[in-house]
Amino acid sequence: MRRQRNTKILATLGPASSRPEVIAKLFEAGADVFRLNFSHGSQADHQARFEAIRALETRMQRPIGVLADLQGPKIRLGRIAKGELELKEGQRFRLDLDETPGTRKRAPLPHPEVFRALEKGHDLLIDDGRVRLKVERIGTGFADTRVVVDGEVSDRKGVNLPDTVLPLSSLTDKDLRDLDFALRLGADWIALSFVQRPDDVAAAKKLIGGRAAVMAKIEKPAAMQHIEAIIELSDAVMVARGDLGVELPVEEVPGLQKQLVRLARRAGKPVVVATQMLESMVSSPVPTRAEVSDVATAVYDGADAVMLSAETAAGEHPVAAVRTMSRVAEEVETDPLFGSILDAVHYRPEATSADAITAAARQVAETISARAIVTYTTSGSTALRASRERPRVPILVLTPSRETARRLALAWGLHCVETEDAKDFTDMVDKACHFARSEAFAAAGERVVITAGVPFGTPGATNTLRIAWVMPG
């Protein structure tokens, strides 16, 4: 099954999309990678979904990626007397470690690390920013604040701290259990929440030990202070606009999205744009025009993938949401402006033979109107280099590693086929032409551009470029 677009779709599974037949329909509609959101559901729920994905993969004979998204630390209020209270603008309000239920004057915030990190002038946002407090005084185990934006506060509401770098690991005890479970299942990607600093990514990668690729979710403003180092350590990044839109002024999020997409593309790391892309389709069979434009903007920017969250996890029209997103991406990519926009942002290759060969492959393929670039890869690095170039011709990836093929399902423009590595130059050309023909990339008499590494099977050793004619089968 060949997609008629380069931008990938990441679909979240949940109560609305757990049955194997629905997962199959989501894949047929255009989902390339499935997200298991460990903020919701039990491990048994996720295992059943994972097994349905792998059964579908076997039936469709196409690699399908699975991303396990860890919850990360959650800062929440404690209990409130009568369940809720009303705060008025200008009133003083204390947050403290006392577990007594909250009143109009105070509420419990059972997180000692917060009070150690807060400073005068910092903001606290309650319930996704619906209530805003500003810190006026800090004491041992308490913070006196003033209400800046009033509203209702109730039990266990989440608290965001946009100005505060918290002395917390991005992995809680729950995350560690979920991480171990996801790795034992065989997840291809681990999405890391609450990333504040490069050390958060480094610690996770040490624990994972190469058993899965690591995606850093950029949802904390603090991460932007070290963003290039975070991207360098990560295997991919997610622009998590939901939390960014809570902790930052909403008008800053679109510019930040473009900045993150460009930084990730420059580094050759896949980048996912996420959250509320087709939010109205949770309940409506059609999206708003603004949502369609939002998806289109991410595609025009050259994002590797766009993500559906509640739309497919809990919505009334999960398959329609995927189908809509796929149609939007296809339409954008046929726009004559699309190629020129991508061409305007080409990054200089690194001073390596692999980068030089990959950049040359794009230029050669476009110059001779080749039907595809065929690249051999074991680790996936060669394929990601090809994807980074954003060529105007399709990229067919041949790999002996099923794990690599699944991870690459997330990357822009890559169509992966699992096959044995080439034995010699003749085999290299024969295999490339065979799969270009069988996967409907090229017909007899058309040309393909092939990149590979010699000696064959050596990871990261791309040093060969070959132009080949596809012969009749």
ROLUMLUM-640466 format. One record per residue: x, y, z of N, C-alpha, C in turn. Coordinates in steps of 0.05 Angstrom, whole numbers, padded with zeros to 5 digits, always signed. Layout:
ROLUMLUM-640466
XYZXYZXYZ
...
//
This chain:
ROLUMLUM-640466
+00017-00024+00000+00000+00000+00000+00018+00025+00000
+00017+00040-00022+00033+00063-00024+00017+00088-00020
+00026+00106-00002+00012+00131+00003+00019+00151-00019
-00001+00167-00026+00003+00188-00047+00010+00215-00034
+00026+00214-00013+00035+00238+00000+00061+00231+00015
+00076+00252+00022+00101+00249+00037+00097+00253+00067
+00079+00271+00074+00075+00277+00102+00061+00253+00115
+00070+00245+00139+00059+00222+00152+00037+00230+00172
+00020+00211+00179-00001+00215+00198+00002+00197+00222
+00002+00209+00246+00004+00195+00271-00023+00196+00285
-00035+00173+00289-00062+00172+00301-00061+00160+00328
-00075+00173+00347-00076+00163+00375-00099+00143+00378
-00093+00121+00391-00114+00100+00396-00126+00105+00424
-00151+00098+00426-00165+00102+00452-00191+00087+00451
-00210+00094+00469-00236+00080+00470-00251+00079+00444
-00248+00100+00427-00263+00100+00402-00249+00084+00380
-00225+00075+00385-00209+00063+00363-00192+00039+00373
-00203+00024+00391-00188+00001+00402-00194-00025+00387
-00217-00027+00374-00224-00052+00362-00206-00057+00337
-00197-00081+00332-00179-00087+00310-00191-00077+00283
-00217-00080+00279-00228-00071+00254-00227-00041+00250
-00228-00026+00272-00226+00004+00270-00197+00011+00265
-00178-00002+00279-00150+00003+00274-00143-00002+00245
-00154-00023+00233-00149-00029+00205-00160-00007+00187
-00184+00003+00194-00196+00025+00178-00180+00050+00180
-00169+00056+00204-00152+00079+00207-00127+00077+00189
-00115+00053+00189-00091+00049+00172-00098+00053+00142
-00120+00041+00134-00129+00043+00106-00135+00072+00099
-00146+00087+00118-00152+00115+00113-00128+00133+00111
-00105+00123+00123-00080+00139+00120-00062+00140+00144
-00069+00127+00166-00051+00128+00190-00026+00112+00184
-00003+00124+00190+00023+00111+00185+00036+00101+00211
+00030+00114+00233+00041+00108+00259+00018+00110+00279
+00017+00093+00299-00003+00094+00319+00009+00101+00346
-00005+00118+00361+00004+00128+00387-00012+00115+00409
+00003+00104+00428-00009+00093+00453-00004+00114+00475
-00025+00126+00484-00023+00148+00503-00025+00137+00532
-00002+00135+00546-00001+00123+00572-00012+00142+00594
-00022+00166+00586-00036+00183+00606-00064+00172+00611
-00073+00154+00593-00100+00143+00595-00099+00113+00590
-00117+00099+00602-00119+00070+00597-00100+00054+00613
-00105+00028+00614-00088+00009+00629-00068-00003+00610
-00048-00016+00622-00028-00030+00606-00041-00052+00590
-00061-00065+00601-00075-00086+00586-00089-00074+00561
-00100-00050+00564-00113-00037+00541-00092-00032+00519
-00069-00022+00527-00048-00016+00507-00037-00041+00494
-00035-00062+00510-00025-00088+00499-00044-00098+00477
-00070-00097+00482-00089-00106+00463-00087-00090+00437
-00084-00063+00440-00081-00046+00416-00056-00053+00401
-00034-00057+00416-00008-00063+00404-00010-00089+00388
-00022-00109+00400-00024-00135+00386-00042-00132+00361
-00062-00115+00362-00079-00111+00338-00063-00098+00316
-00046-00079+00323-00029-00065+00304-00010-00085+00290
+00003-00102+00306+00022-00121+00295+00008-00142+00278
-00016-00150+00285-00031-00169+00268-00038-00155+00242
-00046-00130+00243-00052-00115+00218-00027-00112+00201
-00004-00107+00213+00021-00104+00199+00027-00130+00183
+00023-00152+00196+00028-00178+00183+00009-00182+00160
-00016-00175+00164-00036-00179+00143-00031-00160+00119
-00023-00135+00125-00019-00115+00103+00009-00117+00091
+00027-00130+00105+00055-00132+00096+00067-00105+00091
+00061-00086+00110+00072-00060+00110+00082-00053+00138
+00106-00042+00141+00115-00034+00168+00098-00012+00180
+00089-00015+00205+00073+00005+00218+00087+00012+00244
+00091+00038+00249+00104+00047+00273+00085+00049+00297
+00096+00044+00320+00081+00047+00345+00097+00066+00364
+00083+00087+00373+00095+00106+00392+00082+00103+00419
+00097+00099+00439+00088+00098+00467+00093+00125+00480
+00072+00140+00486+00074+00167+00497+00071+00166+00527
+00093+00172+00541+00093+00171+00571+00080+00196+00582
+00067+00193+00605+00052+00215+00617+00070+00237+00627
+00092+00231+00641+00108+00251+00653+00096+00261+00679
+00111+00278+00694+00101+00289+00719+00076+00306+00715
+00058+00304+00734+00034+00320+00734+00032+00335+00760
+00032+00361+00759+00029+00378+00783-00001+00384+00787
-00012+00376+00809-00041+00379+00813-00046+00391+00841
-00068+00406+00844-00078+00414+00870-00087+00390+00885
-00089+00393+00912-00102+00373+00929-00132+00377+00929
-00144+00367+00951-00174+00369+00953-00183+00397+00960
-00207+00403+00950-00220+00429+00957-00245+00423+00972
-00250+00438+00994-00275+00434+01010-00299+00439+00991
-00318+00421+00993-00343+00422+00976-00336+00418+00946
-00311+00410+00941-00304+00402+00914-00295+00425+00896
-00303+00450+00902-00295+00472+00885-00297+00498+00900
-00284+00519+00890-00286+00546+00902-00282+00566+00879
-00291+00590+00884-00290+00612+00865-00269+00632+00873
-00250+00638+00855-00230+00659+00860-00236+00684+00845
-00232+00707+00857-00238+00732+00845-00212+00747+00839
-00212+00762+00817-00189+00777+00809-00180+00796+00832
-00154+00796+00838-00144+00815+00857-00141+00803+00885
-00156+00782+00891-00155+00771+00918-00129+00756+00923
-00121+00754+00948-00097+00739+00956-00105+00710+00961
-00086+00692+00953-00093+00663+00955-00067+00648+00961
-00067+00631+00981-00043+00617+00989-00044+00588+00979
-00022+00578+00969-00018+00550+00963+00003+00539+00983
-00002+00515+00994+00016+00505+01014+00016+00474+01014
+00031+00463+01033+00034+00434+01035+00014+00422+01054
-00002+00438+01068-00022+00428+01086-00043+00413+01070
-00048+00388+01077-00067+00371+01062-00096+00376+01069
-00101+00395+01088-00129+00402+01095-00143+00412+01070
-00168+00404+01064-00182+00414+01040-00182+00444+01038
-00180+00453+01013-00177+00482+01008-00202+00498+01013
-00198+00524+01018-00220+00543+01024-00216+00567+01005
-00232+00588+01009-00229+00612+00992-00202+00625+00996
-00188+00619+01018-00163+00633+01024-00138+00616+01017
-00141+00590+01015-00118+00573+01011-00126+00547+00998
-00106+00533+00987-00110+00506+00976-00085+00490+00978
-00087+00464+00981-00063+00447+00982-00050+00443+00955
-00024+00445+00954-00009+00438+00930+00013+00419+00939
+00008+00393+00939+00025+00373+00952+00050+00366+00936
+00066+00387+00930+00090+00383+00914+00112+00401+00925
+00127+00391+00945+00148+00407+00957+00168+00418+00937
+00174+00404+00916+00193+00413+00896+00184+00439+00883
+00158+00444+00881+00148+00469+00870+00156+00493+00887
+00152+00490+00913+00158+00513+00930+00188+00518+00932
+00204+00498+00927+00233+00502+00927+00242+00517+00902
+00226+00515+00881+00235+00527+00855+00221+00553+00849
+00197+00558+00861+00183+00583+00855+00198+00608+00864
+00194+00629+00850+00205+00655+00857+00183+00677+00855
+00188+00698+00869+00170+00721+00868+00167+00730+00839
+00141+00734+00831+00136+00743+00803+00129+00720+00784
+00134+00696+00793+00127+00673+00776+00096+00670+00775
+00087+00659+00752+00059+00653+00748+00053+00624+00754
+00029+00619+00764+00018+00591+00766-00008+00591+00751
-00012+00572+00733-00036+00569+00717-00051+00544+00726
-00076+00548+00732-00093+00526+00742-00114+00519+00720
-00118+00492+00716-00139+00483+00698-00134+00494+00669
-00110+00486+00659-00103+00495+00631-00103+00525+00627
-00096+00539+00649-00094+00568+00646-00119+00584+00650
-00141+00570+00657-00166+00585+00662-00165+00603+00686
-00148+00596+00705-00143+00613+00729-00113+00618+00730
-00106+00644+00734-00077+00651+00735-00071+00665+00761
-00050+00656+00775-00041+00668+00799-00013+00678+00796
-00006+00700+00810+00022+00710+00809+00033+00709+00837
+00058+00698+00840+00070+00695+00866+00080+00722+00876
+00072+00728+00901+00080+00753+00914+00100+00748+00937
+00098+00724+00949+00117+00718+00971+00120+00688+00973
+00145+00680+00979+00151+00651+00982+00161+00646+01011
+00151+00625+01023+00160+00617+01049+00166+00587+01049
+00173+00576+01072+00178+00548+01073+00153+00532+01070
+00149+00519+01047+00126+00503+01043+00101+00518+01036
+00103+00543+01028+00079+00558+01020+00087+00580+01000
+00066+00589+00985+00070+00612+00967+00045+00629+00969
+00048+00655+00975+00026+00674+00975+00024+00686+00947
+00000+00684+00935-00004+00693+00908-00027+00714+00907
-00029+00727+00884-00052+00744+00878-00065+00734+00853
-00092+00733+00853-00107+00724+00830-00106+00744+00807
-00095+00737+00785-00093+00754+00761-00117+00749+00742
-00123+00724+00738-00146+00717+00722-00164+00699+00739
-00189+00708+00744-00206+00694+00763-00221+00671+00750
-00233+00654+00767-00248+00632+00757-00252+00611+00779
-00263+00588+00771-00269+00567+00789-00246+00547+00791
-00241+00538+00816-00219+00519+00821-00232+00495+00835
-00225+00471+00826-00237+00447+00838-00216+00426+00843
-00224+00404+00855-00206+00382+00864-00188+00373+00841
-00162+00370+00848-00143+00356+00832-00138+00369+00805
-00144+00394+00802-00139+00408+00776-00109+00410+00772
-00101+00409+00747-00073+00411+00740-00062+00439+00743
-00036+00441+00750-00023+00467+00753+00001+00468+00735
+00003+00489+00719+00026+00494+00701+00043+00517+00713
+00069+00514+00709+00087+00535+00719+00106+00544+00696
+00097+00562+00680+00111+00569+00656+00139+00583+00661
+00142+00596+00684+00167+00610+00690+00187+00594+00706
+00178+00570+00715+00194+00555+00735+00206+00530+00723
+00232+00527+00727+00246+00502+00720+00245+00485+00745
+00230+00463+00743+00226+00446+00767+00248+00425+00770
+00257+00420+00794+00278+00400+00799+00266+00372+00798
+00254+00365+00775+00240+00340+00772+00251+00324+00749
+00253+00298+00751+00259+00282+00728+00235+00281+00710
+00239+00278+00684+00217+00276+00666+00204+00248+00667
+00216+00230+00682+00205+00203+00685+00196+00198+00714
+00171+00194+00719+00160+00188+00745+00162+00157+00749
+00155+00148+00773+00154+00119+00778+00134+00106+00759
+00112+00119+00754+00092+00108+00735+00105+00106+00707
+00119+00127+00699+00132+00127+00673+00152+00105+00670
+00167+00100+00691+00187+00079+00690+00174+00051+00687
+00151+00047+00700+00137+00022+00696+00126+00020+00668
+00114+00042+00658+00103+00043+00631+00125+00040+00610
+00148+00052+00615+00170+00050+00597+00179+00021+00594
+00183+00008+00617+00191-00020+00617+00171-00037+00602
+00145-00032+00606+00124-00047+00593+00124-00042+00563
+00127-00017+00555+00127-00010+00526+00151-00022+00512
+00174-00023+00525+00197-00035+00512+00194-00065+00510
+00182-00078+00530+00178-00107+00529+00158-00113+00507
+00138-00096+00503+00119-00099+00481+00133-00098+00454
+00152-00079+00452+00165-00075+00426+00158-00048+00413
+00151-00028+00428+00145-00001+00417+00170+00009+00401
+00164+00023+00379+00186+00033+00362+00196+00060+00371
+00178+00076+00382+00184+00103+00392+00174+00106+00420
+00190+00121+00436+00182+00129+00463+00180+00160+00463
+00157+00170+00469+00153+00199+00470+00157+00208+00499
+00175+00227+00504+00183+00235+00530+00169+00262+00537
+00153+00262+00557+00138+00286+00566+00155+00302+00586
+00148+00328+00590+00159+00345+00611+00189+00348+00607
+00198+00350+00582+00227+00355+00577+00233+00384+00583
+00252+00388+00602+00260+00416+00609+00289+00422+00601
+00305+00401+00600+00334+00405+00595+00346+00381+00580
+00369+00383+00568+00381+00360+00553+00385+00336+00571
+00391+00339+00596+00395+00316+00614+00371+00298+00615
+00346+00309+00612+00322+00293+00613+00323+00272+00590
+00331+00282+00566+00332+00264+00543+00355+00243+00547
+00378+00253+00556+00401+00235+00560+00395+00213+00579
+00381+00220+00601+00374+00199+00621+00355+00178+00610
+00336+00188+00594+00317+00169+00582+00331+00151+00562
+00349+00162+00546+00362+00146+00525+00381+00125+00539
+00392+00132+00561+00409+00113+00575+00392+00089+00585
+00368+00095+00595+00350+00073+00605+00341+00056+00581
+00335+00069+00559+00323+00054+00536+00344+00038+00522
+00369+00048+00521+00391+00033+00511+00388+00024+00482
+00376+00041+00466+00373+00034+00437+00351+00016+00430
+00335+00007+00450+00313-00011+00444+00290+00002+00430
+00289+00029+00431+00269+00045+00417+00281+00072+00412
+00270+00086+00393+00278+00114+00388+00264+00133+00407
+00276+00156+00413+00265+00174+00433+00256+00200+00420
+00231+00207+00425+00219+00232+00415+00215+00251+00439
+00228+00274+00437+00224+00294+00458+00200+00312+00452
+00181+00312+00471+00158+00330+00468+00165+00358+00478
+00163+00377+00461+00169+00405+00469+00143+00418+00478
+00139+00418+00504+00115+00429+00515+00120+00448+00539
+00146+00450+00546+00153+00468+00568+00170+00491+00557
+00163+00516+00563+00180+00538+00554+00209+00536+00562
+00215+00523+00585+00242+00519+00594+00259+00504+00573
+00246+00486+00559+00260+00470+00539+00272+00488+00517
+00260+00510+00511+00269+00527+00489+00296+00540+00496
+00303+00541+00521+00329+00552+00528+00352+00534+00520
+00346+00508+00516+00367+00489+00509+00358+00473+00484
+00342+00485+00467+00329+00469+00446+00348+00456+00427
+00369+00468+00419+00387+00456+00400+00401+00431+00412
+00408+00432+00437+00420+00409+00451+00399+00387+00454
+00374+00394+00460+00353+00374+00463+00348+00360+00436
+00347+00375+00415+00343+00363+00388+00366+00345+00381
+00391+00354+00388+00415+00339+00381+00414+00312+00395
+00404+00311+00420+00404+00285+00435+00380+00268+00427
+00359+00280+00417+00334+00265+00411+00336+00252+00384
+00319+00232+00380+00316+00220+00353+00294+00233+00337
+00276+00248+00351+00255+00263+00338+00243+00282+00358
+00228+00301+00349+00215+00320+00368+00186+00323+00361
+00170+00329+00381+00142+00335+00377+00136+00363+00386
+00122+00379+00369+00113+00405+00377+00086+00401+00391
+00087+00400+00418+00063+00394+00434+00049+00420+00440
+00033+00429+00421+00022+00456+00422+00001+00460+00444
-00010+00438+00454-00030+00441+00475-00018+00453+00500
+00003+00441+00511+00015+00451+00535+00031+00477+00529
+00043+00479+00506+00056+00504+00499+00036+00527+00499
+00012+00522+00489-00008+00543+00488-00019+00551+00515
-00016+00533+00535-00023+00540+00562-00002+00556+00575
+00023+00549+00572+00045+00561+00586+00057+00586+00573
+00050+00590+00547+00059+00613+00533+00035+00629+00523
+00038+00655+00517+00016+00669+00504+00009+00655+00477
-00016+00651+00472-00024+00634+00449-00013+00646+00423
-00010+00672+00421+00000+00684+00396+00029+00677+00390
+00044+00667+00410+00071+00660+00406+00074+00631+00395
+00054+00615+00397+00056+00587+00390+00061+00582+00360
+00047+00596+00342+00052+00591+00313+00081+00597+00305
+00092+00618+00315+00120+00624+00308+00139+00603+00320
+00133+00594+00344+00149+00574+00357+00147+00547+00341
+00124+00541+00331+00120+00517+00315+00138+00518+00291
+00138+00540+00277+00155+00543+00253+00185+00541+00260
+00192+00553+00282+00220+00552+00291+00229+00523+00297
+00212+00508+00311+00218+00481+00318+00220+00463+00294
+00201+00466+00275+00202+00450+00251+00228+00455+00236
+00236+00480+00233+00261+00486+00219+00285+00476+00233
+00286+00478+00260+00309+00468+00274+00312+00438+00272
+00289+00424+00273+00290+00395+00271+00297+00387+00243
+00286+00400+00223+00294+00394+00195+00323+00398+00190
+00334+00420+00200+00362+00426+00197+00379+00404+00209
+00370+00393+00232+00385+00372+00246+00380+00344+00233
+00361+00343+00214+00355+00317+00203+00340+00299+00221
+00324+00310+00240+00308+00294+00258+00279+00297+00251
+00263+00276+00251+00235+00278+00245+00221+00296+00266
+00201+00312+00256+00187+00330+00273+00157+00327+00269
+00143+00324+00291+00114+00320+00291+00100+00345+00301
+00079+00354+00287+00063+00376+00297+00037+00364+00308
+00031+00371+00333+00010+00356+00348-00009+00376+00362
-00032+00365+00368-00053+00376+00386-00073+00394+00372
-00098+00386+00374-00121+00401+00365-00121+00408+00335
-00109+00391+00319-00107+00397+00291-00134+00396+00277
-00151+00376+00284-00178+00375+00274-00198+00371+00297
-00194+00387+00318-00208+00384+00343-00238+00382+00340
-00250+00398+00322-00279+00398+00320-00290+00370+00310
-00272+00354+00298-00281+00328+00288-00284+00308+00311
-00278+00316+00336-00285+00299+00358-00315+00294+00358
-00331+00314+00350-00360+00311+00350-00373+00317+00323
-00358+00330+00305-00369+00337+00279-00357+00320+00257
-00372+00312+00236-00361+00296+00214-00343+00312+00195
-00344+00339+00198-00327+00356+00181-00312+00376+00198
-00287+00383+00190-00271+00402+00206-00279+00431+00199
-00269+00449+00214-00272+00477+00208-00251+00485+00186
-00256+00507+00172-00237+00516+00152-00211+00524+00165
-00212+00535+00189-00188+00542+00203-00171+00518+00210
-00184+00496+00217-00169+00471+00223-00155+00460+00198
-00169+00461+00176-00157+00452+00151-00133+00469+00144
-00135+00495+00148-00112+00512+00144-00089+00506+00163
-00095+00499+00187-00075+00492+00207-00059+00467+00198
-00073+00446+00189-00060+00422+00179-00043+00430+00155
-00054+00445+00137-00040+00453+00112-00015+00468+00119
-00016+00485+00138+00008+00501+00146+00031+00483+00155
+00025+00463+00171+00045+00444+00180+00057+00429+00156
+00040+00422+00137+00050+00407+00113+00068+00426+00096
+00059+00450+00092+00075+00470+00077+00102+00475+00090
+00102+00474+00117+00128+00479+00132+00147+00455+00129
+00137+00433+00119+00154+00409+00116+00156+00392+00140
+00136+00393+00158+00135+00375+00181+00135+00346+00171
+00148+00328+00186+00148+00300+00179+00121+00287+00182
+00108+00295+00204+00082+00282+00210+00064+00302+00224
+00038+00297+00221+00018+00312+00236+00002+00292+00252
-00007+00300+00276-00018+00281+00295-00047+00287+00301
-00062+00265+00305-00090+00267+00315-00090+00255+00343
-00103+00269+00361-00104+00260+00389-00132+00251+00396
-00148+00268+00409-00176+00261+00416-00192+00254+00392
-00186+00266+00369-00201+00261+00344-00204+00231+00338
-00182+00216+00342-00183+00187+00336-00185+00171+00362
-00176+00181+00385-00177+00166+00409-00205+00165+00422
-00219+00187+00421-00245+00188+00435-00267+00201+00418
-00261+00208+00393-00280+00223+00377-00301+00205+00365
-00321+00217+00354-00344+00203+00341-00337+00195+00312
-00316+00207+00301-00310+00203+00272-00281+00198+00268
-00269+00177+00281-00240+00174+00279-00230+00168+00251
-00244+00152+00236-00234+00145+00209-00237+00169+00191
-00259+00184+00193-00262+00208+00177-00241+00229+00183
-00232+00230+00208-00211+00250+00215-00185+00243+00201
-00178+00217+00201-00153+00209+00187-00156+00214+00157
-00179+00206+00146-00183+00210+00117-00181+00239+00110
-00193+00257+00126-00192+00286+00121-00163+00296+00122
-00149+00288+00142-00121+00297+00145-00104+00287+00121
-00109+00263+00112-00094+00252+00089-00101+00268+00064
-00126+00274+00060-00134+00290+00036-00122+00317+00036
-00121+00330+00059-00109+00357+00061-00079+00356+00054
-00065+00336+00065-00036+00334+00059-00032+00328+00029
-00048+00311+00018-00045+00305-00011-00049+00329-00028
-00070+00345-00021-00076+00369-00036-00053+00389-00035
-00043+00394-00011-00021+00413-00007+00003+00404-00024
+00009+00379-00023+00034+00370-00037+00031+00370-00067
+00007+00373-00078+00004+00377-00107+00004+00406-00115
+00004+00424-00095+00005+00453-00101+00032+00460-00113
+00033+00473-00136+00059+00481-00147+00077+00497-00128
+00064+00511-00109+00079+00527-00090+00094+00510-00069
+00083+00485-00065+00094+00468-00044+00124+00462-00049
+00130+00454-00073+00158+00447-00079+00177+00471-00076
+00167+00495-00085+00184+00518-00084+00188+00527-00055
+00168+00523-00038+00171+00530-00009+00191+00512+00004
+00190+00486-00002+00209+00468+00010+00237+00473-00001
+00239+00479-00027+00265+00485-00039+00279+00510-00026
+00262+00528-00016+00273+00553-00005+00287+00547+00022
+00282+00524+00033+00295+00517+00059+00310+00491+00056
+00333+00493+00042+00350+00469+00040+00375+00475+00057
+00384+00455+00072+00406+00459+00090+00431+00446+00079
+00453+00459+00084+00479+00450+00074+00485+00422+00086
+00493+00403+00069+00500+00377+00079+00525+00379+00097
+00526+00360+00117+00550+00359+00133+00573+00349+00116
+00597+00353+00126+00621+00347+00111+00628+00317+00113
+00609+00300+00104+00614+00271+00105+00607+00261+00077
+00618+00238+00071+00612+00225+00045+00582+00218+00043
+00571+00209+00066+00543+00200+00066+00525+00224+00059
+00530+00247+00072+00514+00271+00066+00518+00280+00038
+00542+00280+00028+00548+00289+00001+00534+00271-00020
+00535+00245-00015+00521+00226-00034+00491+00231-00034
+00480+00235-00010+00451+00238-00008+00442+00264-00021
+00456+00285-00016+00449+00311-00029+00452+00309-00059
+00472+00295-00068+00476+00291-00097+00454+00275-00109
+00444+00255-00094+00422+00237-00104+00398+00254-00110
+00391+00272-00092+00368+00290-00097+00372+00306-00123
+00395+00318-00125+00400+00335-00149+00400+00319-00174
+00412+00296-00174+00413+00279-00198+00385+00269-00205
+00370+00260-00185+00343+00250-00190+00325+00271-00202
+00327+00296-00192+00310+00317-00202+00320+00326-00230
+00346+00325-00235+00357+00334-00260+00349+00315-00283
+00350+00289-00278+00344+00269-00299+00315+00260-00298
+00299+00271-00280+00271+00263-00277+00268+00234-00271
+00285+00224-00253+00283+00197-00243+00256+00193-00229
+00247+00168-00229+00221+00163-00217+00223+00160-00187
+00246+00154-00176+00249+00150-00147+00279+00150-00140
+00284+00156-00114+00310+00151-00102+00307+00125-00086
+00323+00106-00091+00323+00081-00076+00347+00080-00058
+00343+00078-00032+00365+00079-00014+00366+00054+00004
+00389+00042+00006+00393+00019+00024+00402+00030+00052
+00390+00019+00072+00398+00027+00099+00394+00004+00119
+00411+00004+00139+00409-00016+00161+00399-00002+00186
+00413+00019+00193+00407+00034+00218+00384+00055+00214
+00381+00063+00189+00361+00084+00183+00373+00111+00178
+00399+00115+00184+00411+00141+00181+00412+00150+00152
+00417+00133+00133+00418+00140+00105+00390+00149+00096
+00370+00135+00104+00342+00142+00097+00335+00169+00108
+00342+00175+00133+00336+00201+00145+00350+00223+00131
+00375+00218+00122+00389+00238+00106+00373+00244+00080
+00363+00223+00067+00348+00227+00043+00322+00243+00049
+00309+00236+00071+00285+00250+00078+00291+00280+00084
+00313+00285+00097+00321+00313+00104+00323+00330+00079
+00330+00318+00056+00333+00333+00031+00307+00342+00019
+00284+00329+00028+00258+00336+00018+00258+00337-00013
+00266+00315-00026+00267+00314-00055+00239+00315-00068
+00239+00322-00093+00213+00323-00108+00206+00296-00119
+00222+00276-00115+00216+00249-00124+00213+00231-00100
+00198+00209-00102+00194+00192-00079+00219+00178-00070
+00219+00170-00045+00242+00156-00033+00233+00128-00025
+00245+00108-00038+00240+00080-00031+00263+00070-00015
+00257+00060+00010+00278+00051+00029+00277+00021+00030
+00301+00009+00025+00304-00020+00028+00321-00026+00052
+00311-00042+00070+00326-00047+00095+00322-00076+00104
+00342-00089+00115+00339-00116+00125+00327-00116+00153
+00323-00093+00165+00315-00091+00193+00286-00082+00195
+00269-00100+00205+00241-00093+00209+00238-00070+00229
+00254-00070+00250+00253-00048+00270+00259-00021+00257
+00279-00020+00240+00286+00004+00226+00263+00013+00208
+00251-00005+00193+00229+00002+00176+00206+00014+00192
+00200+00002+00215+00178+00013+00232+00184+00041+00242
+00209+00046+00251+00216+00072+00260+00214+00093+00238
+00223+00085+00214+00223+00104+00192+00195+00110+00181
+00175+00095+00190+00148+00100+00181+00139+00129+00189
+00153+00141+00208+00147+00168+00217+00159+00190+00200
+00179+00183+00185+00195+00204+00171+00184+00211+00144
+00187+00236+00137+00175+00248+00113+00184+00233+00088
+00165+00225+00071+00171+00215+00045+00183+00187+00043
+00186+00173+00065+00199+00147+00064+00179+00124+00061
+00182+00108+00041+00166+00084+00037+00185+00060+00041
+00181+00046+00062+00201+00025+00070+00192-00003+00063
+00211-00018+00054+00207-00046+00047+00228-00063+00062
+00220-00083+00076+00239-00101+00089+00249-00122+00069
+00275-00123+00065+00286-00143+00047+00315-00148+00055
+00327-00169+00045+00355-00175+00051+00373-00154+00039
+00395-00149+00051+00414-00129+00041+00426-00140+00015
+00436-00121-00002+00448-00128-00027+00474-00144-00021
+00480-00163-00039+00505-00179-00036+00528-00166-00052
+00522-00153-00074+00542-00141-00091+00529-00120-00108
+00543-00107-00126+00532-00085-00142+00509-00095-00160
+00513-00118-00172+00491-00128-00190+00466-00132-00174
+00469-00145-00151+00445-00150-00134+00433-00124-00124
+00450-00104-00118+00440-00078-00110+00422-00066-00130
+00430-00066-00156+00414-00055-00177+00389-00071-00182
+00392-00097-00183+00370-00115-00188+00348-00112-00167
+00356-00112-00142+00336-00109-00120+00322-00081-00122
+00338-00060-00126+00327-00033-00127+00306-00031-00150
+00313-00042-00173+00295-00040-00196+00270-00058-00192
+00274-00081-00180+00252-00099-00174+00231-00086-00156
+00240-00074-00134+00222-00062-00115+00210-00036-00125
+00226-00021-00141+00215+00003-00153+00191-00004-00171
+00193-00026-00185+00172-00035-00203+00149-00047-00187
+00155-00065-00168+00133-00079-00153+00118-00061-00134
+00132-00040-00124+00118-00021-00106+00106+00003-00121
+00106+00001-00148+00093+00020-00165+00106+00048-00164
+00132+00048-00162+00147+00073-00164+00157+00079-00192
+00163+00058-00207+00174+00061-00234+00166+00038-00251
+00164+00044-00277+00157+00023-00297+00182+00017-00313
+00180-00004-00329+00202-00012-00346+00209+00011-00365
+00236+00016-00367+00245+00038-00384+00249+00064-00370
+00241+00065-00344+00245+00090-00328+00269+00087-00310
+00280+00110-00301+00304+00109-00285+00300+00114-00256
+00317+00102-00240+00318+00107-00211+00347+00114-00203
+00349+00128-00181+00376+00135-00170+00379+00118-00145
+00401+00104-00143+00406+00086-00120+00429+00096-00103
+00426+00096-00077+00448+00101-00058+00451+00077-00040
+00476+00071-00034+00482+00049-00016+00510+00052-00004
+00517+00035+00015+00543+00036+00027+00559+00011+00020
+00584+00014+00014+00602-00008+00008+00624-00007+00028
+00630-00030+00042+00618-00056+00038+00589-00057+00047
+00573-00073+00033+00544-00075+00038+00540-00085+00067
+00518-00074+00079+00511-00082+00106+00526-00067+00128
+00542-00047+00120+00557-00031+00140+00540-00006+00147
+00530-00004+00172+00513+00019+00179+00528+00046+00175
+00513+00065+00164+00524+00093+00162+00546+00096+00143
+00550+00078+00124+00573+00079+00105+00565+00086+00077
+00544+00103+00073+00535+00109+00046+00557+00123+00031
+00565+00111+00009+00587+00122-00007+00585+00116-00037
+00561+00106-00045+00557+00098-00073+00531+00110-00084
+00533+00121-00108+00509+00131-00122+00509+00118-00150
+00486+00108-00158+00483+00094-00183+00457+00102-00197
+00458+00107-00223+00433+00111-00238+00427+00085-00253
+00403+00076-00251+00396+00050-00264+00370+00052-00279
+00368+00037-00301+00343+00035-00317+00328+00011-00306
+00302+00015-00302+00285-00007-00294+00279-00024-00318
+00285-00050-00316+00281-00068-00338+00254-00082-00335
+00243-00093-00357+00217-00107-00355+00220-00131-00336
+00198-00136-00322+00198-00158-00303+00198-00185-00316
//
